[in-house]
Amino acid sequence: MEKFSGEYKILKIKDRIQQPLNGYRDILMNIEMKNGHIVEFRLHLKEMDDVAGGAGHKLYEQQRSLDAILATRSLSKTEKDIYKDLVSKQNKLYERAWNSIINK
């Protein structure tokens, strides 16, 4: 962080290590380069990305479909139950990955 803040302008930091997204953890930074370009720099963990590249992303795609419906109308009780189940499954997958990281 010191190297980045000393050489580049950090515009935004998303710390999803401390505040996971459906269990997924990483850190995202928007950085302004010296030439004015804004880039996204991501610090990620292999174990998290392994889950995200498989079952985690499939669950997220299903959740995103329900999010699209939610943008136009309220979800039915059945849809809400499915949504909660999808989020719960994601959290469990990523929690297992996180535990394997912190217990090394």
Protein Blocks (a to p, Z undefined) as FASTA:
>chain_A
ZZmmmmpccfbdcdfklmcgehiacdddddddfkopacddddddfklmmmmmmmmmmmmm
mmmmmmmmmmmmccdfklmmmmmmmmmmmmmmmmmmmmmmmmZZ
